[in-house]
Amino acid sequence: MSVSTLTPKTTPDVFYTVCPVPSAISIALGRGTLQADFARNGVPLTNVRTHADRNVRESHYDQTQANLFREGGNIPPLWSRSVGRDVRLIGVSWVEHYAALVALPGSGIRTPADLKGKRVGLVNRPNDRIDFTRATQLRGYLVALAAGGVSRGDVTFVDLTYDKPLVALPPESQALSSSAFGLHGVRERQSVLIKALLEGTVDALYLTGPGAEVAAFAGAGIVYDVAQALDPIDRVSNLTPVTFTVKGELLDSHPEVVADYLAANLRTARWARENPQDAARYIGRDTGIPEEAVALSYSSQVAAQLETSLDPELVARLEVQKNFLLDEGFLGGDFNFSDFVAPGPLERARQIVAAEGAVPLARSA
């Protein structure tokens, strides 16, 4: 039984969104515990992804919706902050995941050094406000090229265009995930990458997370395993670290609502750690992959990596990501990173969970 800190008469409508990534909040939604806790205290929760208004749905990316929580990839909230949105960072987690440069066996690419003179694919999403996939792939390519002593000018970047907007359209009606991203969309986006490899449009691809399935479907092999890079900075991507953000007006006016939402992450992360098989089922559903592919796309220890924190090392890695995105032109402008971080809600959330007799487990690096 959670310790209630909400005040129903004064709390506003609360909006949320979660990415199709391993997330404690997604699991809490899937189990119904988050909705139950907030309903018990008279606080409405609305998923922006299922809203009738396209602009509200697109706040999954640009975070224009008031009173919005978001847990997921870090590029959209960094972009939102860079264009002046009052978005606050209230937690980060480090979810290890598949991240590799792959090529077909007959490509002649066996090591990163073989990339010289080759073509690599960059997804292009012209109808999405934030092209996080392109930024993720570019960073991955640059890490692999550096490992092989190859300059970015020695490869040809080929646009792989995916015209369908990811969040502007209503979600798939059959989607079972808490994020409301369905399997059909996952397969449709994967088909662009598979086709590019098999038809020879590109010689190599950088893939992350469920991209492990793309490599398997295409019969591609790993040329460089970025996920095994010794320097954690080389493993920074859209998913590392996962970011937990909230709109500033909700934090300023109702900090206890924010603390309670974060407490749901802490409780559920502990539950996932103690129930890894059940957690894997939720993660598979929420990321659009089979349960048995969860350990391949993410990690066999993924259920122990969901607890959000503000670990200084992880926050520093997020700032590295911000600087990369700024240097490469993916952000609208620079911003003061220390002003972005709001530690108060997490401190309060830990107090709430401790008072319930279940102190959150420490983050696993």
C-alpha positions as CSV (number, residue, x, y, z in Angstrom):
1,M,0.0,0.0,0.0
2,S,1.6,3.3,-1.1
3,V,1.9,6.2,1.2
4,S,-0.4,8.9,-0.2
5,T,0.9,12.4,-0.6
6,L,-1.5,13.7,-3.2
7,T,-4.2,16.2,-2.6
8,P,-7.1,15.5,-5.0
9,K,-8.8,18.8,-4.6
10,T,-5.9,20.8,-5.9
11,T,-4.1,18.5,-8.3
12,P,-4.4,19.1,-12.1
13,D,-4.9,16.6,-14.9
14,V,-1.6,14.8,-15.4
15,F,-0.4,13.6,-18.8
16,Y,2.3,11.0,-19.4
17,T,4.1,9.3,-22.2
18,V,6.6,6.5,-22.3
19,C,8.9,5.3,-25.1
20,P,8.9,1.7,-26.4
21,V,12.0,1.0,-24.3
22,P,12.6,-0.9,-21.1
23,S,11.0,1.3,-18.5
24,A,9.7,0.8,-15.0
25,I,6.9,3.2,-15.6
26,S,5.8,1.1,-18.6
27,I,5.7,-1.9,-16.4
28,A,3.8,0.0,-13.7
29,L,1.2,1.0,-16.4
30,G,1.1,-2.6,-17.7
31,R,0.4,-3.9,-14.2
32,G,-2.1,-1.2,-13.5
33,T,-0.4,-0.1,-10.3
34,L,0.3,3.5,-11.5
35,Q,-3.2,4.1,-12.6
36,A,-4.6,2.6,-9.3
37,D,-2.4,4.7,-7.1
38,F,-3.3,7.9,-8.9
39,A,-7.0,7.1,-9.2
40,R,-7.1,6.3,-5.5
41,N,-6.1,9.9,-4.9
42,G,-8.4,11.4,-7.5
43,V,-5.6,12.4,-10.0
44,P,-6.5,11.8,-13.7
45,L,-3.8,10.3,-15.9
46,T,-3.9,10.7,-19.6
47,N,-1.6,9.1,-22.2
48,V,-0.8,11.8,-24.8
49,R,-0.1,9.0,-27.4
50,T,-3.8,8.0,-27.5
51,H,-5.1,11.6,-27.5
52,A,-7.4,12.7,-30.3
53,D,-5.5,15.9,-30.9
54,R,-2.4,15.5,-33.1
55,N,-0.5,18.3,-31.3
56,V,-1.0,16.6,-28.0
57,R,0.2,13.3,-29.5
58,E,3.3,15.0,-30.8
59,S,4.2,16.2,-27.4
60,H,5.7,12.8,-26.9
61,Y,8.5,14.4,-28.8
62,D,8.4,18.1,-28.4
63,Q,6.9,18.1,-24.8
64,T,4.5,21.1,-25.4
65,Q,1.7,19.5,-23.4
66,A,1.4,21.0,-19.9
67,N,1.8,18.8,-16.8
68,L,3.6,16.1,-18.8
69,F,5.8,13.2,-17.5
70,R,8.0,11.4,-20.0
71,E,10.3,8.4,-19.6
72,G,12.3,7.2,-22.6
73,G,15.0,8.2,-25.0
74,N,17.1,11.2,-24.1
75,I,17.3,13.0,-27.5
76,P,13.7,14.4,-27.6
77,P,13.9,16.0,-24.1
78,L,17.3,17.5,-24.8
79,W,15.9,18.9,-28.0
80,S,12.9,20.3,-26.2
81,R,15.0,22.0,-23.6
82,S,17.2,23.4,-26.3
83,V,14.2,25.2,-27.9
84,G,13.0,26.7,-24.7
85,R,10.6,24.2,-23.3
86,D,10.5,24.2,-19.5
87,V,11.5,20.5,-19.2
88,R,13.2,19.3,-16.0
89,L,15.4,16.2,-15.6
90,I,14.2,14.2,-12.6
91,G,16.0,10.9,-13.2
92,V,18.2,8.7,-15.5
93,S,18.8,5.0,-15.8
94,W,21.4,3.1,-17.8
95,V,19.8,0.2,-19.8
96,E,22.5,-1.9,-21.6
97,H,21.3,-2.7,-25.1
98,Y,22.4,-4.2,-28.4
99,A,24.5,-1.6,-30.3
100,A,26.5,-2.7,-33.2
101,L,27.8,-1.9,-36.7
102,V,26.7,-4.8,-39.0
103,A,27.3,-5.9,-42.6
104,L,26.5,-8.8,-44.8
105,P,29.0,-11.6,-45.1
106,G,29.9,-10.8,-48.7
107,S,30.5,-7.1,-48.1
108,G,34.2,-7.3,-47.4
109,I,33.7,-5.5,-44.2
110,R,35.2,-7.4,-41.3
111,T,36.5,-4.7,-39.1
112,P,35.8,-0.9,-38.7
113,A,39.0,-0.2,-40.8
114,D,37.2,-1.8,-43.8
115,L,34.6,0.9,-43.8
116,K,36.8,3.2,-45.8
117,G,35.1,3.9,-49.1
118,K,31.9,2.2,-48.1
119,R,28.3,3.4,-47.8
120,V,26.5,3.5,-44.5
121,G,22.8,4.1,-43.9
122,L,21.3,7.0,-42.0
123,V,17.6,6.9,-41.4
124,N,15.9,10.1,-42.4
125,R,12.4,10.9,-41.0
126,P,11.3,14.1,-42.7
127,N,7.8,14.1,-41.1
128,D,8.9,13.8,-37.5
129,R,9.8,16.9,-35.5
130,I,12.9,15.2,-33.9
131,D,14.9,12.7,-35.9
132,F,16.4,10.8,-32.9
133,T,17.2,7.7,-35.0
134,R,19.5,9.7,-37.3
135,A,21.4,11.3,-34.4
136,T,21.8,7.9,-32.7
137,Q,23.1,6.2,-35.9
138,L,25.5,9.1,-36.6
139,R,27.0,8.8,-33.2
140,G,27.4,5.1,-33.5
141,Y,29.1,5.4,-36.9
142,L,31.5,7.9,-35.6
143,V,32.5,5.7,-32.7
144,A,33.0,2.7,-35.0
145,L,35.0,4.8,-37.5
146,A,37.3,6.2,-34.8
147,A,37.9,2.6,-33.7
148,G,39.0,1.7,-37.2
149,G,41.1,4.9,-37.8
150,V,38.7,6.0,-40.5
151,S,37.5,9.6,-40.9
152,R,33.9,10.4,-41.5
153,G,34.9,11.9,-44.9
154,D,36.1,8.4,-46.0
155,V,32.5,6.9,-45.9
156,T,29.4,7.9,-47.8
157,F,26.3,8.5,-45.7
158,V,23.2,7.3,-47.5
159,D,19.7,8.6,-46.5
160,L,17.2,5.8,-45.8
161,T,13.9,7.7,-45.8
162,Y,10.9,6.7,-43.7
163,D,8.0,9.1,-44.6
164,K,5.4,7.9,-42.1
165,P,5.4,10.1,-38.9
166,L,6.0,8.1,-35.8
167,V,3.8,9.9,-33.3
168,A,1.6,12.3,-35.3
169,L,-0.7,9.5,-36.4
170,P,-3.0,7.8,-34.0
171,P,-1.5,4.7,-32.5
172,E,-2.2,1.2,-33.9
173,S,-5.5,0.0,-32.6
174,Q,-4.1,-3.5,-31.8
175,A,-1.1,-2.2,-29.9
176,L,-0.8,-3.8,-26.5
177,S,2.1,-1.8,-25.1
178,S,1.8,0.8,-22.4
179,S,3.6,3.1,-24.8
180,A,0.9,2.6,-27.5
181,F,3.6,1.8,-30.1
182,G,2.6,-1.5,-31.8
183,L,4.5,-4.4,-33.5
184,H,3.3,-3.5,-37.0
185,G,5.1,-0.1,-36.8
186,V,8.2,-1.7,-35.5
187,R,8.3,-4.2,-38.4
188,E,7.5,-1.5,-40.9
189,R,10.5,0.6,-39.8
190,Q,12.7,-2.4,-39.6
191,S,11.8,-3.3,-43.2
192,V,13.5,-0.1,-44.5
193,L,16.8,-1.1,-42.9
194,I,16.6,-4.8,-44.0
195,K,15.7,-3.8,-47.6
196,A,18.7,-1.4,-47.7
197,L,21.1,-4.1,-46.7
198,L,19.7,-6.9,-48.9
199,E,19.4,-4.7,-52.0
200,G,22.8,-3.3,-51.6
201,T,21.8,0.3,-51.1
202,V,24.2,0.4,-48.2
203,D,27.2,-1.7,-47.2
204,A,26.8,-1.4,-43.4
205,L,24.3,-0.3,-40.8
206,Y,24.5,0.9,-37.2
207,L,21.7,-0.8,-35.2
208,T,20.5,-0.6,-31.6
209,G,18.1,-2.4,-29.3
210,P,15.5,-4.3,-31.4
211,G,17.9,-3.7,-34.3
212,A,19.3,-7.1,-33.2
213,E,16.3,-8.5,-35.1
214,V,17.2,-6.6,-38.2
215,A,20.7,-8.1,-38.3
216,A,19.2,-11.6,-37.8
217,F,16.5,-11.1,-40.5
218,A,19.1,-9.9,-43.0
219,G,21.7,-12.4,-42.0
220,A,24.2,-9.7,-41.2
221,G,27.2,-10.1,-38.9
222,I,28.7,-7.8,-36.3
223,V,31.6,-5.7,-37.5
224,Y,32.0,-3.7,-34.4
225,D,30.2,-4.2,-31.1
226,V,29.7,-0.7,-29.7
227,A,27.9,-2.1,-26.7
228,Q,31.1,-3.7,-25.6
229,A,33.2,-0.5,-25.9
230,L,35.3,-0.1,-22.8
231,D,34.7,3.6,-22.5
232,P,31.1,4.2,-21.4
233,I,31.1,7.5,-23.3
234,D,31.3,5.5,-26.5
235,R,28.1,3.7,-25.4
236,V,26.1,6.9,-25.0
237,S,23.1,6.9,-27.3
238,N,19.4,7.8,-27.3
239,L,18.8,4.9,-24.8
240,T,21.8,5.3,-22.6
241,P,20.9,6.9,-20.4
242,V,17.1,6.7,-20.4
243,T,15.7,10.0,-19.2
244,F,12.9,10.8,-16.9
245,T,11.5,14.3,-17.3
246,V,8.6,16.5,-16.3
247,K,7.2,19.8,-17.3
248,G,8.4,22.6,-15.1
249,E,4.9,24.0,-14.3
250,L,3.8,20.7,-12.7
251,L,7.0,20.4,-10.7
252,D,6.7,24.0,-9.5
253,S,3.1,23.9,-8.6
254,H,2.7,20.3,-7.4
255,P,6.0,18.8,-6.4
256,E,4.3,16.0,-4.5
257,V,2.6,14.7,-7.6
258,V,6.0,14.5,-9.3
259,A,7.4,12.7,-6.2
260,D,4.6,10.2,-6.3
261,Y,5.1,9.5,-10.0
262,L,8.8,8.9,-9.4
263,A,8.0,6.7,-6.4
264,A,6.1,4.4,-8.9
265,N,9.3,4.0,-10.8
266,L,11.2,3.0,-7.7
267,R,8.6,0.5,-6.5
268,T,8.3,-1.1,-9.9
269,A,12.0,-1.2,-10.5
270,R,12.3,-3.2,-7.3
271,W,9.4,-5.5,-8.3
272,A,11.2,-6.1,-11.7
273,R,14.4,-6.9,-10.0
274,E,12.7,-9.5,-7.9
275,N,10.6,-10.8,-10.8
276,P,12.9,-10.8,-13.9
277,Q,10.9,-13.3,-16.0
278,D,7.6,-11.4,-15.5
279,A,9.4,-8.1,-16.1
280,A,10.8,-9.5,-19.4
281,R,7.3,-10.2,-20.6
282,Y,6.3,-6.6,-20.0
283,I,9.4,-5.3,-21.7
284,G,8.9,-7.5,-24.7
285,R,5.3,-6.3,-25.1
286,D,6.3,-2.7,-24.6
287,T,9.2,-2.8,-27.1
288,G,7.5,-4.9,-29.8
289,I,9.8,-7.9,-29.6
290,P,9.3,-11.5,-28.5
291,E,10.0,-12.2,-24.8
292,E,13.0,-14.4,-25.7
293,A,14.5,-11.5,-27.7
294,V,14.6,-9.2,-24.7
295,A,18.0,-10.5,-23.5
296,L,19.4,-10.2,-27.0
297,S,18.1,-6.7,-27.7
298,Y,18.9,-5.4,-24.3
299,S,20.5,-7.4,-21.6
300,S,20.0,-10.6,-19.5
301,Q,20.2,-8.2,-16.6
302,V,17.7,-5.6,-18.0
303,A,15.2,-6.2,-15.2
304,A,17.8,-5.0,-12.7
305,Q,18.6,-1.8,-14.6
306,L,15.3,0.1,-14.5
307,E,15.6,2.1,-11.3
308,T,15.9,5.8,-12.0
309,S,18.6,7.9,-10.2
310,L,20.5,11.0,-10.6
311,D,23.9,9.3,-10.4
312,P,26.4,12.1,-11.2
313,E,28.3,9.8,-13.6
314,L,25.2,9.1,-15.6
315,V,24.1,12.7,-15.6
316,A,27.6,13.6,-16.9
317,R,27.2,11.2,-19.7
318,L,23.9,12.8,-20.6
319,E,25.7,16.1,-20.8
320,V,28.2,14.6,-23.2
321,Q,25.2,13.6,-25.4
322,K,23.8,17.1,-25.2
323,N,27.1,18.5,-26.4
324,F,27.4,16.0,-29.3
325,L,23.8,16.8,-30.5
326,L,24.6,20.5,-30.3
327,D,27.9,20.2,-32.2
328,E,26.1,18.1,-34.9
329,G,23.2,20.5,-35.4
330,F,20.5,18.4,-33.8
331,L,19.5,20.9,-31.1
332,G,17.9,24.3,-31.4
333,G,20.5,25.9,-29.2
334,D,22.6,25.5,-26.1
335,F,21.3,25.6,-22.6
336,N,22.6,25.6,-19.0
337,F,22.7,21.9,-18.1
338,S,22.8,22.3,-14.4
339,D,19.5,24.3,-14.6
340,F,18.0,21.3,-16.4
341,V,18.5,18.9,-13.5
342,A,16.0,18.9,-10.6
343,P,17.0,16.6,-7.8
344,G,14.3,17.4,-5.3
345,P,11.5,15.1,-6.5
346,L,13.7,12.0,-6.5
347,E,14.9,12.7,-2.9
348,R,11.2,13.0,-1.9
349,A,10.3,9.8,-3.8
350,R,12.9,7.8,-2.0
351,Q,11.5,9.1,1.3
352,I,8.0,8.0,0.3
353,V,9.1,4.5,-0.7
354,A,11.3,4.2,2.4
355,A,8.3,5.0,4.6
356,E,6.5,2.1,3.0
357,G,9.2,-0.2,4.2
358,A,10.7,-0.9,0.8
359,V,13.8,1.2,0.3
360,P,14.6,1.3,-3.4
361,L,17.5,-0.9,-4.5
362,A,20.7,0.8,-5.7
363,R,21.2,1.4,-9.4
364,S,23.2,-1.3,-11.1
365,A,25.9,0.1,-13.4
